[in-house]
Amino acid sequence: MDRIKRGVPFVVKIRTFLFHAIIFAIILVADIFIFQFFSKNAAVAFSELKRINDAPHNEIVYSGQVTGEDSFYYLKQHHVSGSKDINVSCDILMIAPGVTYGSNDIYFEGTLSDGLCAVSKNLAHDYGLNIGDCVRFIGTDKQFKVDRFITAQTGIDKDFKRDGIVVVSYEEELLDKSFSYVSFTTDGDEYPSLINLEFINNWKEENIGNLWIYAAVSLAAFVAAMAVCERFLFMSRRQDYRVLVSLGESKGKLFWLIWAENAIKYILPSFVAAAIYSVGLSGFGLMYLIPALFLPCAGTLAVTLYTLFLVRRYYKCPVKK
């Protein structure tokens, strides 16, 4: 007597899950495009909001004289390159001799020994700078060894929108070119030799607005891609759900079945895309991770609501074609 075969035939499994794989690939590509356009901008906006929230002062003063606390020399006319001789987009600040820092808006504390520098983490990551590497001043013979990293952040001079900050130890020869002082203060009344003044709270509204835009566009693109896939690629599988209802499947079991399949198709690709871009944006740390988790989390909510809608519809109209 031939042995009775049990279980779901392999061909049927392929038919059932082939479109799951196809949709997974489509959504992954869509999510990669979303992250390509928005992930770094979101990380930058979030890092600026964090800096605003953490800042002990609310004004950044560029002047010809020391103003406020923790003043640095601002080497606006200088440019530096990293270990790979790639020009680094950064604001260059130089410490004053004999000063111990600890009350400023760029997370720099303490001081630096001669020939050393501190680099914002995101800048170091982008330009391949590690502890012990050298930052070279272009057009001079001066170089500074990277001694530490400071919290990931963009530049502070909004006229140039630099990628980050480099703080170097005092070197008088670098003051030959035109320079100014940059200081941090709270509600200052007098600004001797004022060149420019930034109210950092003014940056908050713009960054919050950018994050809302990135979130709205990302979610809209995700939902649109999900709707297209459901409409054109997944109709046959949805008929299988109706069959299960007609066979007496419980609401709870059907919900978790549909939710799990939707998670494979739509939620998992979002986590994969977030992980892919974490390699390039790991210098931002949590300031990348938090906005990066928006799409997977919002996608999870969208999938859950969609699953609830389907289950309710199947049990309300189980014979509807």
Disulfide bonds with the S-S distance in Angstrom:
none
